[in-house]
Structure formats: structure tokens, C-alpha cells
Amino acid sequence: MSDALNLVYMTTRDKNEAIQIGRLLVEKRLVACVNILDNMTSIYQWQGNIEEDQETVMIAKTRQDLFEEVVSTVKAHHSYDCPCIVAVPIAEGNPEYLAWLVQETKTDLE
């Protein structure tokens, strides 16, 4: 198991989709926790047009070695063709919290 930890930033079309995906990720022990922030405004280019939409942000905490499984799980349950799923390394943090994060995510043997 790697000691590297990530925050995984994702967006969804709405709060209900974020809750569904977030619960699934926690139940599968792919992430220790998901924070959901509703009603974010996104402005972006998509298929040649400038779009403006309300979205919901998800921030998950997990181990770096679980990232690819997080991506495949999210993509399998997401309504977007190309969902935003990006990892940001956690450089430092409360040692007790980081230990909990590792404890609550599945090991390679599970």
C-alpha cells in the first residue's frame, strides 16, 4: 500500500447524483469521505460553445493507489460523457486524520 494520499475533485450535474456517487465510493471503501458542495456555477467551453451551468462539487479523500478505481467507478455511474475527476496530492495534514483516511479505505488485499 502506498502512503500517498489525494483529494479527488469532481463535479456532477446535481446534488442527487453527487450523493449517489459519493455513497457508492464510501460503501466500496474507495474513499474515506466525500464533501458535497451544491450550487456551484461553472463556465466552460464544450463542443465549440461557451456553457454556464449549475453543478455540484464533490471532494473525496483517498489513497493515491485507489485513484484509478475511483475514476472507473465514477465514470460508470456519472451522467456526463467526460466528467471532471482530478487528483490533488495531500502534502501534509493532521496525522490522526491522515491515519484515519488510510484505515477507512480498502487495502490491496481486500
Secondary structure, 3 states (H helix, E strand, C coil): CCCCEEEEEEEECCHHHHHHHHHHHHHCCCCCEEEEEEEEEEEEEECCEEEEEEEEEEEEEEEHHHHHHHHHHHHHHCCCCCCCEEEEECCCCCHHHHHHHHHHCCCCCC
